[in-house]
């Protein structure tokens, strides 16, 4: 799926390069409590390749990647938990389901 997205975006700073850069920056932080990174399972890649979700307790930053645009050219939604069943809950449930089926980056790197 990463290669498919790279073909769609057709930019020099590819998805795989952005993933690598992000992981390098996160690696510099060491292992602070609560910071976790995961790769999606191959079967789930189609379920969220065009969606970025960054969750921080009761806040989430969500970028629905629009057709043929890179993430930074797509809208960024800042969602706050306001109660059960709202937009925050829907994105959080979606991300949590995919998260459970993903693989720890540290484990894949043999650091887990």
DRENMIMI-987259 format. One line per 10 residues: number of its first residue (from 1); their letters; for each residue x, y, z negated of N, C-alpha, C. Coordinates in steps of 0.02 Angstrom, whole numbers, padded with zeros to 5 digits. Atoms other than C-alpha are relative to their C-alpha. Layout:
N
NUM) a) X/Y/Z/X/Y/Z/X/Y/Z ~ ...
END
This chain:
112
1) xxxxxxxxxx) 00041/-00060/00000/00000/00000/00000/00043/00063/00000 ~ -00043/-00058/00000/00143/00119/-00035/00022/00017/00071 ~ -00022/-00012/-00069/00206/00098/00143/-00057/00028/00043 ~ 00058/-00026/-00038/00030/00128/00212/-00010/00074/-00017 ~ 00009/-00070/00020/00015/00289/00111/00056/00043/00029 ~ -00056/-00037/-00029/00188/00343/00170/-00011/00014/00074 ~ 00015/-00010/-00071/00133/00319/00351/-00053/00053/00009 ~ 00054/-00051/-00004/-00023/00424/00319/00028/00069/-00014 ~ -00026/-00066/00019/00071/00565/00232/00053/00025/00048 ~ -00053/-00017/-00048/00220/00562/00352/00040/00061/-00022
11) xxxxxxxxxx) -00042/-00054/00027/00329/00673/00242/00067/-00029/-00022 ~ -00067/00022/00018/00513/00665/00197/00002/-00027/-00072 ~ 00002/00022/00070/00478/00648/00010/-00055/-00052/-00008 ~ 00049/00055/-00004/00390/00480/00022/-00026/-00020/-00069 ~ 00029/00026/00063/00281/00396/-00109/00051/-00040/-00039 ~ -00048/00041/00036/00416/00270/-00151/00057/00042/-00029 ~ -00051/-00045/00026/00544/00410/-00171/-00027/00038/-00061 ~ 00030/-00036/00057/00425/00507/-00285/-00006/-00046/-00061 ~ 00005/00048/00055/00396/00349/-00389/00069/-00009/-00031 ~ -00068/00011/00026/00584/00320/-00405/00023/00061/-00040
21) xxxxxxxxxx) -00021/-00061/00036/00617/00502/-00456/-00037/00005/-00067 ~ 00039/-00003/00062/00476/00497/-00585/00027/-00050/-00050 ~ -00025/00051/00046/00541/00335/-00660/00069/00019/-00026 ~ -00066/-00022/00023/00718/00407/-00668/-00007/00053/-00055 ~ 00011/-00053/00050/00654/00560/-00763/-00027/-00030/-00065 ~ 00028/00032/00059/00551/00452/-00881/00052/-00042/-00036 ~ -00053/00042/00030/00701/00337/-00910/00045/00042/-00045 ~ -00042/-00044/00041/00799/00486/-00977/-00030/00014/-00069 ~ 00033/-00010/00064/00670/00501/-01116/00012/-00058/-00048 ~ -00010/00059/00042/00717/00329/-01181/-00067/-00035/-00010
31) xxxxxxxxxx) 00062/00036/00014/00575/00238/-01267/-00039/00033/-00057 ~ 00040/-00032/00053/00473/00365/-01366/-00066/-00036/-00010 ~ 00064/00034/00013/00317/00295/-01450/-00056/00028/00044 ~ 00058/-00020/-00040/00164/00298/-01338/00012/00012/00073 ~ -00015/-00010/-00071/00254/00319/-01172/00007/-00068/00033 ~ 00000/00064/-00035/00216/00173/-01058/-00007/00012/00075 ~ 00005/-00004/-00073/00238/00148/-00872/-00013/-00071/00027 ~ 00018/00065/-00029/00165/00009/-00765/-00005/00006/00075 ~ 00014/00007/-00072/00161/-00047/-00585/-00068/-00033/00007 ~ 00064/00033/-00012/-00008/-00094/-00515/00011/-00070/00026
41) xxxxxxxxxx) -00004/00067/-00029/-00042/-00273/-00471/-00012/00007/00075 ~ 00007/-00003/-00073/-00032/-00307/-00285/-00074/-00001/00021 ~ 00071/00005/-00018/-00217/-00353/-00281/-00038/00065/-00013 ~ 00035/-00061/00019/-00266/-00187/-00360/00024/00061/00038 ~ -00028/-00059/-00033/-00161/-00072/-00251/-00052/00038/00041 ~ 00051/-00033/-00041/-00309/-00037/-00137/-00050/00039/-00043 ~ 00049/-00032/00044/-00411/00020/-00288/00022/00068/-00026 ~ -00021/-00065/00027/-00306/00170/-00333/00060/00032/00033 ~ -00058/-00029/-00033/-00171/00208/-00208/-00011/00074/00016 ~ 00015/-00069/-00016/-00259/00372/-00169/-00027/00038/-00060
51) xxxxxxxxxx) 00024/-00032/00061/-00287/00423/-00349/00056/-00002/-00052 ~ -00048/-00002/00055/-00167/00481/-00484/-00037/00020/-00063 ~ 00032/-00015/00064/-00225/00478/-00665/00054/00001/-00053 ~ -00046/-00008/00056/-00117/00543/-00808/-00043/00014/-00061 ~ 00044/-00006/00058/-00202/00519/-00976/00040/00016/-00062 ~ -00030/-00021/00062/-00157/00604/-01139/-00055/00004/-00052 ~ 00053/00002/00051/-00275/00553/-01280/-00068/00018/00030 ~ 00067/-00020/-00023/-00436/00650/-01243/00002/00047/00061 ~ -00007/-00040/-00060/-00369/00741/-01089/00026/-00046/00056 ~ -00026/00037/-00058/-00335/00674/-00914/00010/00049/00057
61) xxxxxxxxxx) -00012/-00036/-00062/-00259/00749/-00758/-00011/-00050/00056 ~ 00019/00046/-00054/-00336/00668/-00604/00009/00035/00067 ~ -00008/-00025/-00068/-00283/00696/-00424/-00029/-00050/00049 ~ 00026/00042/-00054/-00396/00619/-00292/00036/00022/00064 ~ -00039/-00018/-00059/-00277/00617/-00143/-00045/00001/00061 ~ 00043/-00008/-00058/-00370/00684/00007/00034/-00028/00063 ~ -00025/00031/-00061/-00351/00606/00179/00055/00042/00031 ~ -00057/-00029/-00035/-00184/00643/00261/00035/00056/-00038 ~ -00035/-00050/00040/-00129/00757/00118/00040/-00033/-00054 ~ -00038/00024/00057/00006/00730/-00011/-00035/00024/-00063
71) xxxxxxxxxx) 00033/-00016/00063/-00044/00739/-00193/00000/00073/-00018 ~ -00004/-00071/00020/00017/00917/-00222/-00042/00045/00045 ~ 00046/-00039/-00042/-00097/00976/-00080/-00073/-00019/-00013 ~ 00067/00022/00018/-00248/00888/-00156/-00019/00033/-00067 ~ 00021/-00032/00062/-00353/00956/-00301/00023/-00039/-00061 ~ -00016/00029/00065/-00299/00925/-00480/-00058/00015/-00047 ~ 00056/-00009/00047/-00442/00897/-00603/00026/-00010/-00071 ~ -00017/00008/00070/-00412/00927/-00788/-00064/-00018/-00037 ~ 00061/00025/00033/-00540/00822/-00880/00011/-00006/-00075 ~ -00002/00009/00073/-00579/00824/-01066/-00058/-00043/-00021
81) xxxxxxxxxx) 00054/00042/00026/-00677/00695/-01161/-00051/00044/-00035 ~ 00054/-00039/00030/-00844/00775/-01203/-00050/-00046/-00034 ~ 00047/00048/00028/-00934/00617/-01255/00004/-00064/00041 ~ 00000/00063/-00036/-00975/00444/-01192/-00033/00007/00068 ~ 00033/00004/-00065/-01015/00410/-01010/00012/00057/00048 ~ -00013/-00056/-00045/-00948/00571/-00935/00054/-00015/00050 ~ -00050/00008/-00052/-00823/00599/-00797/00067/-00025/-00029 ~ -00061/00023/00032/-00675/00578/-00916/-00004/-00075/-00013 ~ 00009/00072/00017/-00743/00409/-00974/00004/-00043/00063 ~ -00001/00040/-00062/-00767/00349/-00795/00070/-00009/00026
91) xxxxxxxxxx) -00069/00006/-00023/-00589/00388/-00743/00042/-00039/-00049 ~ -00039/00037/00050/-00519/00322/-00907/-00014/-00075/00005 ~ 00017/00071/-00007/-00613/00157/-00888/00031/-00030/00062 ~ -00030/00024/-00063/-00554/00140/-00708/00075/-00011/-00010 ~ -00072/00005/00010/-00373/00174/-00756/00018/-00056/-00049 ~ -00013/00053/00049/-00381/00058/-00908/-00008/-00069/00030 ~ 00010/00065/-00032/-00448/-00085/-00804/00060/-00018/00044 ~ -00058/00012/-00042/-00307/-00067/-00678/00064/-00008/-00042 ~ -00058/00003/00045/-00181/-00041/-00819/00008/-00070/-00029 ~ -00003/00067/00030/-00225/-00207/-00900/00028/-00052/00048
101) xxxxxxxxxx) -00023/00049/-00049/-00188/-00299/-00739/00069/00017/00029 ~ -00066/-00020/-00025/-00027/-00204/-00703/00057/-00035/-00036 ~ -00060/00030/00029/00151/-00251/-00747/00044/00055/-00029 ~ -00044/-00048/00031/00266/-00159/-00866/00061/00013/00044 ~ -00059/-00018/-00039/00402/-00064/-00772/00062/-00026/-00036 ~ -00059/00023/00038/00526/-00104/-00912/00009/-00075/00005 ~ -00005/00073/-00006/00485/-00290/-00903/00025/-00019/00069 ~ -00023/00016/-00068/00508/-00291/-00714/00073/00017/00010 ~ -00070/-00018/-00004/00675/-00206/-00738/00044/-00042/-00046 ~ -00037/00043/00046/00723/-00338/-00866/00019/00034/-00065
111) xx) -00014/-00038/00061/00720/-00211/-01009/-00051/-00012/-00055 ~ 00057/00009/00046/00558/-00268/-01094/00017/-00040/-00058
END
